[in-house]
Amino acid sequence: MKIRTYLSILLVAMCAIATSAQAQLTTVGDGGPGPVKAQHLTAELVTLGSTIAPGSTLQAGLVLTMEQHWHVYWVNAGDSGEPPHIKWTLPPGLSVGPLQFPAPSRLPLGPLMDFGYEDTAAFPFTFTASPKMKPGQVHVDALTDWLVCAQVCIPGKAHLGLTLMVGPAGAPVAPAGALGEALSLLPKPLPADAQVTVLGGKKLLAITLKSSSITNVNVDDVEFYPYDIDEIANAADQDVTATPDGFQMRIARADEKAKLPKELHGLLKLSDTESYEFTSAVVPGEVAPAPVKHAVASGVTTLGAIGLAFFGGIILNLMPCVFPVLFLKGLALVQSSGEERKELRRHGLVYTLGILVSFWAIVGVLLILRAGGSQAGWGFQLQSPAFIVVLASFIFFFALSLAGMFDIGLSLTSVGGELAQKQGYTGSFFTGVLATVVATPCTAPLMGAAIGFALVQPAWITFAIFTALALGLAMPYLLLSFQPAWTKILPRPGAWMEILKQLTAVPLFGTAIWLAYVYGSLNSGGATDPSEGVYKLSLLLGCFLVLAVAGWVLGKWPAKWGSFAAAVALIAVALAVPLYQPKDTNLVWAPYSQGALDAARKDGKPVFIDFTAAWCLSCQVNEKLVLHAADVQKQLSDRNVVLLRADWTKYDPEITKELASLGRSGVPTYVIYPSAKDAAPDVLPELLEKGLVLDAIKRDAVK
């Protein structure tokens, strides 16, 4: 799963644009060249000259000039949309080629991506006259349609046309204006010396360009556009790396694709003025993840990275995440300073072994993820909300014990009930494990460059660097165990130890608070639902509350099996509170019809109508982020709301009429008809927010 990533999900913070009502989808224009004004754009036909000679060609084009913030689409519209089309009526002897599309731009909307044009776009085409075509005046008719979008998408139609003179060729006309610019921006075929190869893995495509004639390419400007849909994850970042004779780009494949395509037909846009079209066979093979640019640029060597990792591990002991664990182990050394030197050394070595084994496990997971095409770094566990819940709960519960609420001994630094009671080698080993677990949220000075370097190196180098980091983390306690005389500089055991132990709870409580913040951030709904993160955070705080009750039970009735069983049950309940994820109810939407609407209203049922279309990007965003949300669907189900979907992908006069009655002329449009038969419809904004929809359901669909 991609980081839904995540999810500052909806980047559209602009206000919804109200559009004027239209009873039908009006065709503008009277068959002339234009320009003609339609909703949110102006359309016209232009030519490079007005005469075409028999047996020759004439360059022409469709020019669309959009209002600010509106756009039209490339031949592959991306995640949604439709390109312009022209249906011709031509005189005998005259033919016309297909619309040509200049290189587009990426047009993001939330987690989705469109490919298209803003401001002014021209789409060239070519007339060809038969050698036997008779001289004289001829007229061509063009029925043009398009889709223009901002937050809403509105189809448009125009009846355009051109009157041409068939006769002797005149002086060549130099390309100019929007058509001339579009002709210069059409993708060119690759130079003869250029070669494009495509490697296709399970998750990534690697496109490599080699050429001696295509030079001075800024890799930050390079973009790839597929001519076929569902080849790539359109909104994913396109990582481009320079090579000695060109560049290589890594692009995530589309989630919907189960099999690799046999070939890839695409466009490489190198700059705003240079692009190339290619078709290349796709060779199956696993694609390595992109190198970490800052690590490569830093000039770090293998030996340097090992040294940085070792000293970074030593400094990591001073981080708030790790220091309480090291301090408690130091207290154990003070208490056992009279033991034989061999015994202390063994404890130090076992503690070090616990850290090494834990780090090797982390390296193994990182290498497996890397081999599968995923990217993960130090602290990758913190990308998992479930892991954060468990880690934050454990640290909070541990801190309660250190603060004096209950006492399970210093050996709580081990893991599990039996392990927590052991003061021997098992306790030392799992103290090392715990030190590693609580170290993952932290990055000490010097660690960043070393780890960044390690993650893009061969496996043995990655292994060596993380081993050095583990040894650095273990070194302070290991040195004390080998030189027990150094413990003499520490104060003698006494009441002060209990006070210091309680003080160490403070940084642990602080760590739990920070992890709670991370958990809330991971679950934030972004602009669409800013309260989602607060809601999830409150569940984690509720978990902390139940854990505090479990700690109170252990402190009230210490060393009792009954209290232990009750505490275990309470801990299970506490973890279940934030970890439980309700399932999507997967409600079924019926096709819209006036009859279905009338029947539901006659029965006194509330009705929710989703006016949508396959080419409407905003519609897809709203459905994915709001209408498919579990709590929205639960409210719709609980309140017996009749769900109707008005699909406007193809023009439908009944749907157009209903939109006009609501004061709308495009999609997305959302309306709730309340339970009361004579109540006015409740029309929602084009860009939905989950809280707004939930409020509307509660207001209009009374139980």
C-alpha positions as CSV (number, residue, x, y, z in Angstrom):
1,M,0.0,0.0,0.0
2,K,1.3,3.3,-0.8
3,I,1.8,5.6,1.6
4,R,-1.4,7.2,1.5
5,T,0.6,8.3,2.0
6,Y,-0.8,9.4,3.5
7,L,-2.4,11.6,3.3
8,S,-2.4,15.5,3.4
9,I,-5.0,14.2,1.0
10,L,-6.8,17.1,-0.6
11,L,-4.5,19.9,-1.9
12,V,-7.5,21.9,-3.2
13,A,-8.1,24.7,-0.7
14,M,-9.9,26.9,-3.2
15,C,-13.5,27.8,-3.0
16,A,-16.1,26.0,-5.0
17,I,-17.2,27.8,-8.1
18,A,-20.9,28.4,-8.7
19,T,-22.0,27.8,-12.3
20,S,-25.0,29.1,-14.1
21,A,-27.9,26.8,-14.8
22,Q,-28.6,25.4,-18.2
23,A,-31.7,23.4,-19.1
24,Q,-29.8,21.5,-21.9
25,L,-26.2,21.1,-23.0
26,T,-26.2,24.0,-25.5
27,T,-24.2,23.8,-28.8
28,V,-22.7,27.2,-29.4
29,G,-21.6,28.5,-32.8
30,D,-23.3,28.8,-36.3
31,G,-20.8,26.9,-38.4
32,G,-18.3,29.7,-38.7
33,P,-14.7,29.6,-37.6
34,G,-15.4,31.6,-34.4
35,P,-14.3,32.5,-31.8
36,V,-17.4,31.4,-30.0
37,K,-18.0,31.7,-26.2
38,A,-19.0,28.7,-24.3
39,Q,-19.0,28.0,-20.5
40,H,-15.5,28.9,-19.2
41,L,-13.7,28.8,-22.5
42,T,-13.7,30.2,-26.1
43,A,-13.4,27.9,-29.1
44,E,-12.3,28.7,-32.7
45,L,-10.8,27.1,-35.8
46,V,-7.7,28.7,-37.3
47,T,-5.6,27.9,-40.4
48,L,-2.2,28.9,-41.8
49,G,-3.7,30.4,-44.9
50,S,-7.1,30.2,-46.6
51,T,-6.2,28.4,-49.9
52,I,-5.4,24.7,-50.4
53,A,-4.0,23.5,-53.7
54,P,-5.1,20.2,-55.2
55,G,-2.7,17.5,-54.1
56,S,-1.4,19.5,-51.2
57,T,-2.1,20.1,-47.5
58,L,-3.1,22.9,-45.3
59,Q,-2.3,23.2,-41.6
60,A,-5.1,24.1,-39.3
61,G,-6.0,23.8,-35.6
62,L,-8.6,24.0,-32.9
63,V,-7.8,26.7,-30.3
64,L,-9.4,26.6,-26.8
65,T,-8.9,29.6,-24.5
66,M,-9.8,28.8,-20.9
67,E,-10.8,31.1,-18.1
68,Q,-8.4,31.2,-15.2
69,H,-8.0,28.0,-13.2
70,W,-9.9,26.0,-15.8
71,H,-8.3,23.3,-18.0
72,V,-8.9,20.8,-20.8
73,Y,-7.3,17.5,-21.4
74,W,-4.5,15.7,-23.2
75,V,-5.2,12.5,-25.3
76,N,-4.7,10.5,-22.1
77,A,-6.5,12.6,-19.5
78,G,-4.8,10.9,-16.5
79,D,-7.0,9.8,-13.6
80,S,-10.1,11.3,-15.2
81,G,-11.3,13.5,-18.0
82,E,-11.8,13.5,-21.8
83,P,-9.8,15.1,-24.6
84,P,-11.5,17.3,-27.2
85,H,-13.0,15.7,-30.3
86,I,-14.1,16.9,-33.7
87,K,-16.7,15.2,-36.0
88,W,-16.2,16.5,-39.5
89,T,-18.5,17.0,-42.5
90,L,-16.2,17.4,-45.5
91,P,-16.8,18.0,-49.3
92,P,-15.7,15.3,-51.8
93,G,-11.9,15.3,-52.4
94,L,-11.0,16.8,-49.0
95,S,-9.8,14.7,-46.0
96,V,-8.5,15.7,-42.6
97,G,-6.1,14.1,-40.2
98,P,-6.5,13.4,-36.5
99,L,-6.1,16.0,-33.8
100,Q,-2.6,16.3,-32.6
101,F,-1.7,17.0,-29.0
102,P,1.2,19.1,-27.8
103,A,3.1,17.9,-24.6
104,P,0.7,18.4,-21.6
105,S,1.3,19.4,-18.0
106,R,0.6,17.6,-14.8
107,L,-2.6,18.9,-13.1
108,P,-2.8,17.6,-9.5
109,L,-6.0,17.4,-7.5
110,G,-5.7,15.7,-4.1
111,P,-4.3,12.2,-4.5
112,L,-5.1,12.1,-8.2
113,M,-3.5,13.6,-11.3
114,D,-4.8,14.8,-14.6
115,F,-2.8,15.5,-17.8
116,G,-3.9,18.6,-19.7
117,Y,-3.6,22.3,-20.5
118,E,-4.5,25.6,-18.8
119,D,-4.8,29.1,-20.3
120,T,-4.7,28.5,-24.1
121,A,-4.4,25.2,-25.9
122,A,-4.2,24.5,-29.7
123,F,-4.7,21.1,-31.3
124,P,-3.3,21.0,-34.8
125,F,-4.7,18.9,-37.6
126,T,-4.0,18.8,-41.4
127,F,-6.4,19.1,-44.4
128,T,-5.4,17.1,-47.5
129,A,-6.9,17.9,-51.0
130,S,-7.1,15.3,-53.6
131,P,-5.1,16.0,-56.8
132,K,-8.4,15.8,-58.7
133,M,-10.2,18.2,-56.5
134,K,-11.8,21.0,-58.6
135,P,-10.9,24.7,-57.9
136,G,-13.5,26.7,-56.1
137,Q,-14.8,27.5,-52.7
138,V,-15.7,24.7,-50.2
139,H,-17.0,24.6,-46.7
140,V,-16.2,22.1,-43.9
141,D,-18.4,21.6,-40.8
142,A,-16.9,20.7,-37.5
143,L,-19.0,19.5,-34.5
144,T,-16.6,20.0,-31.6
145,D,-16.9,18.7,-28.1
146,W,-14.7,19.0,-25.0
147,L,-14.6,18.8,-21.2
148,V,-13.5,21.8,-19.2
149,C,-12.8,21.4,-15.5
150,A,-11.8,23.2,-12.4
151,Q,-13.5,21.9,-9.2
152,V,-16.5,21.0,-11.4
153,C,-16.4,19.5,-14.9
154,I,-18.7,20.9,-17.6
155,P,-19.0,19.3,-21.1
156,G,-19.2,21.8,-24.0
157,K,-20.2,21.6,-27.7
158,A,-19.6,24.0,-30.6
159,H,-20.7,24.0,-34.2
160,L,-17.7,25.4,-36.0
161,G,-16.6,25.5,-39.7
162,L,-14.2,26.9,-42.2
163,T,-14.6,28.2,-45.8
164,L,-11.6,27.3,-47.9
165,M,-10.5,28.2,-51.4
166,V,-9.2,25.3,-53.6
167,G,-6.8,26.8,-56.1
168,P,-3.2,27.6,-56.8
169,A,-0.9,27.6,-53.8
170,G,-0.1,31.0,-52.4
171,A,3.0,32.1,-50.6
172,P,3.9,29.9,-47.5
173,V,2.5,31.3,-44.3
174,A,4.9,31.2,-41.3
175,P,3.3,29.5,-38.2
176,A,2.2,32.1,-35.7
177,G,0.0,32.6,-32.7
178,A,-1.4,29.7,-30.6
179,L,-1.3,27.3,-33.6
180,G,2.3,28.1,-34.4
181,E,3.3,27.6,-30.8
182,A,1.4,24.3,-30.6
183,L,3.1,23.0,-33.8
184,S,6.5,23.8,-32.2
185,L,5.5,21.9,-29.0
186,L,4.3,18.7,-30.7
187,P,6.4,15.7,-29.6
188,K,9.1,14.7,-32.0
189,P,10.4,11.2,-32.9
190,L,13.6,10.2,-31.1
191,P,16.9,11.0,-32.8
192,A,18.5,8.2,-34.7
193,D,21.2,7.8,-32.0
194,A,18.7,7.7,-29.1
195,Q,17.5,4.5,-27.5
196,V,14.8,4.0,-24.9
197,T,14.6,0.8,-22.9
198,V,11.9,-0.1,-20.3
199,L,12.3,-2.5,-17.4
200,G,9.1,-3.6,-15.8
201,G,9.0,-4.8,-12.2
202,K,6.2,-5.7,-9.8
203,K,5.7,-2.2,-8.6
204,L,8.0,0.1,-10.7
205,L,8.8,0.9,-14.3
206,A,12.4,2.0,-15.1
207,I,12.6,4.0,-18.3
208,T,16.2,4.6,-19.5
209,L,17.2,7.1,-22.3
210,K,20.6,6.9,-23.9
211,S,21.6,9.5,-26.5
212,S,24.6,11.5,-27.5
213,S,22.5,14.2,-29.3
214,I,20.0,15.0,-26.5
215,T,22.2,16.9,-24.1
216,N,22.0,19.5,-21.3
217,V,18.9,17.8,-19.8
218,N,17.8,19.1,-16.4
219,V,16.5,15.9,-14.7
220,D,14.3,18.0,-12.4
221,D,12.2,19.0,-15.5
222,V,11.8,15.5,-17.1
223,E,8.3,14.1,-17.1
224,F,6.7,10.9,-18.6
225,Y,3.2,10.7,-20.0
226,P,1.8,7.3,-21.2
227,Y,-0.5,7.4,-24.2
228,D,-2.4,4.4,-22.8
229,I,-4.5,4.6,-19.6
230,D,-3.7,2.5,-16.4
231,E,0.0,2.1,-17.2
232,I,1.4,4.2,-14.3
233,A,0.3,5.6,-11.0
234,N,-0.4,9.0,-12.5
235,A,0.0,11.0,-9.2
236,A,3.1,9.2,-8.0
237,D,6.4,11.1,-8.0
238,Q,8.6,10.4,-11.0
239,D,12.2,9.9,-9.8
240,V,14.8,10.9,-12.5
241,T,18.5,10.2,-12.1
242,A,21.2,11.4,-14.5
243,T,23.4,8.9,-16.2
244,P,26.6,9.5,-18.2
245,D,24.8,9.3,-21.5
246,G,21.2,10.3,-20.6
247,F,18.9,9.5,-17.6
248,Q,16.8,6.9,-16.0
249,M,13.4,7.5,-14.4
250,R,11.5,5.2,-12.0
251,I,7.7,5.4,-12.0
252,A,5.2,3.5,-9.9
253,R,3.0,1.2,-11.9
254,A,-0.8,1.6,-11.7
255,D,-2.4,-0.4,-8.9
256,E,-5.0,-1.8,-11.3
257,K,-2.4,-3.5,-13.6
258,A,-1.9,-7.2,-12.8
259,K,0.3,-8.0,-15.8
260,L,3.1,-6.0,-17.5
261,P,2.2,-4.5,-20.8
262,K,4.2,-5.9,-23.8
263,E,5.2,-2.4,-24.9
264,L,5.1,1.1,-23.5
265,H,3.9,4.0,-25.8
266,G,4.8,7.3,-24.1
267,L,6.0,10.8,-24.3
268,L,9.2,12.1,-22.6
269,K,8.9,15.8,-21.8
270,L,12.4,17.2,-21.2
271,S,11.4,20.8,-20.9
272,D,8.5,23.2,-21.7
273,T,9.7,23.3,-25.4
274,E,11.2,19.8,-26.0
275,S,9.5,16.4,-25.9
276,Y,9.8,13.0,-27.7
277,E,7.4,10.2,-28.5
278,F,8.5,6.6,-28.3
279,T,7.3,3.0,-28.2
280,S,9.5,0.5,-26.5
281,A,9.1,-3.2,-25.5
282,V,8.8,-3.8,-21.8
283,V,11.4,-6.2,-20.4
284,P,10.3,-8.0,-17.2
285,G,12.7,-7.6,-14.3
286,E,12.8,-6.2,-10.8
287,V,13.5,-2.5,-10.6
288,A,15.8,-1.3,-7.8
289,P,14.5,1.7,-5.8
290,A,15.9,5.1,-6.6
291,P,19.1,6.1,-4.8
292,V,18.9,8.6,-2.0
293,K,20.2,11.8,-3.6
294,H,21.4,13.6,-0.5
295,A,23.4,10.6,0.5
296,V,25.1,10.2,-2.8
297,A,25.8,13.9,-3.0
298,S,27.3,14.0,0.5
299,G,30.5,12.3,-0.5
300,V,30.3,9.7,2.3
301,T,32.6,6.7,1.9
302,T,31.9,3.2,3.2
303,L,34.5,3.5,6.0
304,G,33.3,7.0,6.8
305,A,29.7,5.8,7.0
306,I,30.7,3.0,9.4
307,G,32.5,5.5,11.6
308,L,29.6,7.9,11.6
309,A,27.2,5.1,12.4
310,F,29.4,3.9,15.4
311,F,29.7,7.4,16.9
312,G,26.1,8.1,16.1
313,G,25.1,5.0,18.1
314,I,27.1,6.2,21.1
315,I,25.4,9.6,21.0
316,L,22.0,7.8,20.6
317,N,22.3,6.7,24.2
318,L,21.8,10.3,25.2
319,M,18.6,10.7,23.3
320,P,15.3,10.9,25.4
321,C,14.1,7.7,23.8
322,V,17.1,5.6,25.0
323,F,18.7,7.3,28.0
324,P,16.1,6.0,30.6
325,V,16.9,2.4,29.6
326,L,20.6,2.9,29.8
327,F,20.2,4.7,33.1
328,L,18.2,1.8,34.6
329,K,20.9,-0.6,33.4
330,G,23.5,1.6,35.0
331,L,21.6,1.4,38.3
332,A,21.7,-2.4,38.0
333,L,25.5,-2.1,37.7
334,V,25.7,0.0,40.8
335,Q,23.7,-2.6,42.7
336,S,25.8,-5.5,41.4
337,S,29.2,-3.8,41.5
338,G,30.4,-6.5,44.0
339,E,29.8,-9.3,41.5
340,E,32.8,-11.1,39.9
341,R,34.3,-9.4,36.9
342,K,33.5,-12.3,34.6
343,E,29.8,-12.2,35.5
344,L,29.6,-8.5,34.8
345,R,31.3,-9.0,31.4
346,R,28.9,-11.7,30.5
347,H,25.9,-9.4,31.2
348,G,27.5,-6.7,29.1
349,L,28.1,-9.1,26.2
350,V,24.5,-10.5,26.4
351,Y,23.1,-7.0,26.5
352,T,25.2,-6.2,23.3
353,L,24.0,-9.4,21.7
354,G,20.4,-8.3,22.3
355,I,21.1,-5.0,20.5
356,L,22.9,-6.7,17.6
357,V,20.2,-9.3,17.0
358,S,17.5,-6.6,17.0
359,F,19.5,-4.4,14.6
360,W,20.1,-7.4,12.3
361,A,16.4,-8.1,12.3
362,I,15.7,-4.5,11.2
363,V,18.3,-4.8,8.5
364,G,16.7,-8.0,7.2
365,V,13.3,-6.3,7.0
366,L,14.8,-3.3,5.2
367,L,16.6,-5.5,2.7
368,I,13.5,-7.6,2.0
369,L,11.4,-4.4,1.5
370,R,14.1,-3.0,-0.8
371,A,14.3,-6.2,-2.9
372,G,10.5,-6.0,-3.3
373,G,10.8,-2.5,-4.8
374,S,9.6,-0.6,-1.6
375,Q,11.4,2.2,0.0
376,A,12.0,2.2,3.8
377,G,14.4,3.9,6.1
378,W,15.4,4.1,9.7
379,G,12.3,4.4,11.8
380,F,10.1,2.9,9.0
381,Q,8.0,1.2,11.7
382,L,6.7,4.6,12.7
383,Q,4.9,4.7,9.4
384,S,2.5,2.1,10.8
385,P,-0.2,3.5,13.1
386,A,-0.6,0.0,14.7
387,F,3.1,-0.1,15.6
388,I,2.9,3.4,17.1
389,V,-0.1,2.4,19.2
390,V,1.8,-0.5,20.7
391,L,5.1,1.4,21.2
392,A,3.5,4.4,22.7
393,S,1.3,2.3,25.0
394,F,4.3,0.2,26.2
395,I,6.4,3.4,26.9
396,F,3.5,5.0,28.8
397,F,2.9,1.8,30.8
398,F,6.6,1.6,31.6
399,A,6.7,5.2,32.7
400,L,3.8,4.6,35.1
401,S,5.9,1.9,36.8
402,L,9.0,4.1,37.0
403,A,6.8,7.0,38.4
404,G,5.8,4.7,41.3
405,M,2.2,3.7,40.4
406,F,3.2,0.0,40.6
407,D,6.4,-2.0,40.9
408,I,7.4,-4.8,38.6
409,G,11.1,-4.2,39.2
410,L,13.9,-2.8,37.2
411,S,13.7,-5.9,35.0
412,L,10.6,-4.4,33.3
413,T,13.1,-3.4,30.6
414,S,12.7,-6.9,29.4
415,V,9.7,-7.9,27.3
416,G,6.7,-10.0,28.6
417,G,5.6,-11.2,32.1
418,E,8.3,-13.9,32.6
419,L,11.0,-11.9,31.0
420,A,10.2,-8.9,33.2
421,Q,10.9,-10.9,36.3
422,K,14.3,-12.1,35.3
423,Q,17.5,-10.3,36.5
424,G,19.8,-12.8,34.7
425,Y,21.1,-13.1,31.2
426,T,17.5,-13.2,29.8
427,G,16.9,-9.8,31.3
428,S,20.1,-8.3,29.9
429,F,19.4,-9.7,26.4
430,F,15.9,-8.2,26.3
431,T,17.1,-5.0,27.8
432,G,19.2,-4.7,24.6
433,V,16.1,-5.5,22.5
434,L,14.1,-2.8,24.3
435,A,17.0,-0.3,23.8
436,T,16.8,-0.9,20.1
437,V,13.0,-0.7,20.0
438,V,12.9,2.7,21.8
439,A,15.8,4.0,19.8
440,T,14.0,3.7,16.4
441,P,12.0,7.0,16.9
442,C,15.3,8.9,17.4
443,T,18.1,9.9,15.0
444,A,21.2,11.1,16.7
445,P,23.7,13.5,15.1
446,L,25.9,11.7,12.5
447,M,23.4,9.0,12.0
448,G,21.5,10.6,9.1
449,A,24.2,10.6,6.5
450,A,25.4,7.1,7.5
451,I,21.9,5.6,7.3
452,G,21.1,7.4,4.1
453,F,24.3,6.0,2.6
454,A,23.6,2.5,3.9
455,L,20.1,2.2,2.4
456,V,21.4,2.5,-1.2
457,Q,24.4,0.2,-0.9
458,P,24.9,-3.5,-1.5
459,A,23.5,-5.7,1.3
460,W,26.9,-6.4,3.0
461,I,27.7,-2.7,3.3
462,T,24.2,-2.0,4.7
463,F,24.7,-4.8,7.2
464,A,28.2,-3.5,8.2
465,I,26.9,0.1,8.8
466,F,23.9,-1.0,10.9
467,T,26.2,-3.4,12.9
468,A,28.5,-0.4,13.7
469,L,25.4,1.6,14.8
470,A,24.4,-1.3,17.1
471,L,27.8,-1.5,18.6
472,G,27.9,2.2,19.2
473,L,24.5,2.0,21.0
474,A,25.8,-0.9,23.2
475,M,29.3,0.5,23.9
476,P,28.7,2.6,27.0
477,Y,27.2,-0.2,29.0
478,L,29.6,-2.7,27.5
479,L,32.6,-0.6,28.7
480,L,31.2,-0.3,32.2
481,S,30.7,-4.0,32.4
482,F,34.3,-4.7,31.4
483,Q,35.6,-2.0,33.7
484,P,33.5,-2.4,36.9
485,A,36.0,-0.2,38.8
486,W,34.5,2.7,36.8
487,T,31.3,2.2,38.7
488,K,33.1,3.4,41.9
489,I,32.7,7.0,40.7
490,L,29.0,6.5,40.8
491,P,27.2,7.3,44.1
492,R,26.4,4.5,46.5
493,P,23.0,2.9,46.4
494,G,20.4,4.6,48.5
495,A,17.0,6.4,48.6
496,W,18.2,8.7,45.8
497,M,18.0,5.8,43.4
498,E,14.2,5.6,43.8
499,I,13.9,9.4,43.2
500,L,16.1,9.2,40.1
501,K,14.1,6.2,38.9
502,Q,10.9,8.2,39.2
503,L,12.5,11.2,37.4
504,T,13.4,9.0,34.4
505,A,9.6,8.6,33.9
506,V,9.5,12.2,32.7
507,P,11.3,11.8,29.4
508,L,9.4,8.6,28.8
509,F,6.1,10.4,29.3
510,G,7.4,13.0,26.9
511,T,8.2,10.3,24.3
512,A,4.7,8.9,24.7
513,I,3.3,12.4,24.1
514,W,5.4,12.8,21.0
515,L,4.3,9.3,19.7
516,A,0.7,10.3,20.3
517,Y,1.3,13.4,18.1
518,V,2.8,11.2,15.3
519,Y,-0.2,8.9,15.5
520,G,-2.6,11.8,15.2
521,S,-0.6,13.2,12.2
522,L,-0.7,9.8,10.4
523,N,-4.4,9.6,10.8
524,S,-5.1,13.2,9.8
525,G,-7.8,13.7,7.2
526,G,-6.2,16.8,5.8
527,A,-8.3,19.6,4.4
528,T,-11.3,17.2,3.9
529,D,-11.6,16.2,7.5
530,P,-9.3,18.0,9.9
531,S,-11.1,16.3,12.9
532,E,-10.1,12.8,11.9
533,G,-6.6,13.1,13.5
534,V,-8.1,14.6,16.6
535,Y,-10.6,11.7,16.8
536,K,-7.8,9.1,16.4
537,L,-5.7,10.9,19.0
538,S,-8.5,10.8,21.5
539,L,-8.8,7.0,21.1
540,L,-5.1,6.7,21.9
541,L,-5.5,8.9,25.0
542,G,-8.4,6.7,26.0
543,C,-6.0,3.7,25.6
544,F,-3.6,5.5,28.0
545,L,-6.4,6.0,30.5
546,V,-7.3,2.3,30.6
547,L,-3.6,1.5,30.9
548,A,-3.4,3.8,33.9
549,V,-6.3,1.9,35.5
550,A,-4.4,-1.4,34.8
551,G,-1.4,0.1,36.5
552,W,-3.5,1.1,39.5
553,V,-4.8,-2.5,39.8
554,L,-1.3,-3.8,39.9
555,G,-0.3,-1.2,42.5
556,K,-3.4,-1.8,44.7
557,W,-3.0,-5.6,44.8
558,P,0.6,-6.4,44.1
559,A,1.9,-9.9,43.4
560,K,-1.7,-11.3,43.1
561,W,-2.8,-13.5,40.3
562,G,-6.2,-11.9,40.2
563,S,-4.8,-8.4,39.8
564,F,-2.4,-9.7,37.2
565,A,-5.2,-11.3,35.2
566,A,-7.3,-8.1,35.5
567,A,-4.4,-6.0,34.4
568,V,-3.8,-8.2,31.3
569,A,-7.5,-7.9,30.4
570,L,-7.5,-4.1,30.8
571,I,-4.3,-3.8,28.7
572,A,-6.0,-5.9,25.9
573,V,-9.1,-3.6,26.1
574,A,-6.8,-0.5,26.1
575,L,-5.0,-1.6,22.9
576,A,-8.2,-2.6,21.2
577,V,-9.6,1.0,21.5
578,P,-7.2,2.7,19.0
579,L,-6.4,-0.5,17.0
580,Y,-10.0,-1.4,16.1
581,Q,-10.8,-0.4,12.5
582,P,-14.5,-0.6,11.5
583,K,-15.1,-2.1,8.0
584,D,-16.6,-0.2,5.1
585,T,-20.2,-1.1,4.7
586,N,-19.9,-1.1,0.9
587,L,-23.4,0.4,0.3
588,V,-24.9,-0.2,-3.1
589,W,-25.9,2.9,-5.2
590,A,-28.9,2.4,-7.6
591,P,-29.0,4.2,-11.0
592,Y,-30.8,7.5,-11.0
593,S,-34.2,7.9,-12.6
594,Q,-37.0,10.3,-12.0
595,G,-39.2,7.2,-11.2
596,A,-36.8,5.9,-8.5
597,L,-36.6,9.4,-6.9
598,D,-40.4,9.8,-7.0
599,A,-41.0,6.3,-5.5
600,A,-38.6,6.9,-2.6
601,R,-40.0,10.3,-1.8
602,K,-43.6,8.9,-1.9
603,D,-42.5,6.4,0.7
604,G,-41.1,9.2,2.9
605,K,-37.5,8.0,2.6
606,P,-34.6,10.4,2.4
607,V,-32.7,10.3,-0.9
608,F,-29.0,11.0,-1.6
609,I,-28.2,11.6,-5.2
610,D,-24.6,11.6,-6.5
611,F,-24.3,13.4,-9.8
612,T,-21.0,12.1,-11.2
613,A,-19.1,11.1,-14.3
614,A,-16.1,8.9,-15.1
615,W,-14.2,11.9,-16.5
616,C,-14.8,14.1,-13.4
617,L,-11.7,14.2,-11.2
618,S,-13.4,16.1,-8.3
619,C,-16.1,13.4,-8.3
620,Q,-13.5,10.6,-7.9
621,V,-11.7,12.5,-5.1
622,N,-15.0,13.1,-3.2
623,E,-16.0,9.5,-3.6
624,K,-12.7,8.1,-2.4
625,L,-12.2,10.5,0.6
626,V,-15.8,11.1,1.7
627,L,-18.5,9.0,0.3
628,H,-16.6,5.8,0.8
629,A,-15.6,6.7,4.4
630,A,-16.8,4.1,6.9
631,D,-18.6,6.6,9.2
632,V,-20.4,8.3,6.3
633,Q,-21.6,5.0,5.0
634,K,-22.6,3.9,8.5
635,Q,-24.8,7.0,8.8
636,L,-26.4,6.5,5.4
637,S,-27.1,2.8,6.3
638,D,-28.4,3.5,9.8
639,R,-30.8,6.2,8.6
640,N,-32.1,4.1,5.6
641,V,-31.1,6.7,3.0
642,V,-31.9,5.7,-0.6
643,L,-28.7,6.1,-2.6
644,L,-29.0,7.1,-6.3
645,R,-26.1,7.7,-8.6
646,A,-26.7,9.9,-11.7
647,D,-24.0,8.9,-14.1
648,W,-23.4,11.8,-16.5
649,T,-20.4,10.2,-18.2
650,K,-22.4,10.3,-21.4
651,Y,-24.9,13.1,-22.0
652,D,-28.2,12.3,-20.5
653,P,-31.1,14.9,-20.9
654,E,-33.0,13.6,-17.8
655,I,-29.9,14.1,-15.6
656,T,-29.2,17.5,-17.3
657,K,-32.8,18.6,-16.6
658,E,-32.5,17.5,-12.9
659,L,-29.3,19.4,-12.6
660,A,-30.9,22.5,-14.0
661,S,-33.8,22.3,-11.5
662,L,-31.2,22.3,-8.7
663,G,-29.4,25.4,-10.2
664,R,-26.4,23.5,-11.4
665,S,-25.0,22.8,-14.8
666,G,-22.1,20.4,-14.1
667,V,-20.7,17.7,-11.9
668,P,-19.9,17.0,-9.2
669,T,-23.3,17.8,-7.6
670,Y,-24.6,16.3,-4.4
671,V,-28.2,16.6,-3.1
672,I,-30.2,15.2,-0.3
673,Y,-33.9,15.1,-0.5
674,P,-35.1,15.1,3.2
675,S,-37.6,12.6,4.6
676,A,-40.4,15.1,4.6
677,K,-42.2,14.9,1.2
678,D,-42.6,18.6,0.8
679,A,-39.1,19.6,2.0
680,A,-36.8,21.4,-0.4
681,P,-33.7,19.5,-1.6
682,D,-30.5,20.2,0.3
683,V,-27.7,20.9,-2.3
684,L,-24.2,20.3,-0.9
685,P,-21.0,22.0,-2.1
686,E,-19.0,20.6,-5.0
687,L,-16.0,19.8,-2.8
688,L,-17.2,17.6,0.1
689,E,-15.9,17.5,3.6
690,K,-16.8,14.5,5.7
691,G,-18.1,16.6,8.7
692,L,-20.3,18.6,6.4
693,V,-21.8,15.5,4.8
694,L,-22.4,13.8,8.2
695,D,-24.2,17.0,9.4
696,A,-26.3,17.1,6.3
697,I,-27.3,13.4,6.7
698,K,-28.3,14.0,10.4
699,R,-30.2,17.1,9.4
700,D,-32.1,15.7,6.4
701,A,-32.4,12.0,7.3
702,V,-34.2,11.8,10.6
703,K,-34.3,8.4,12.2
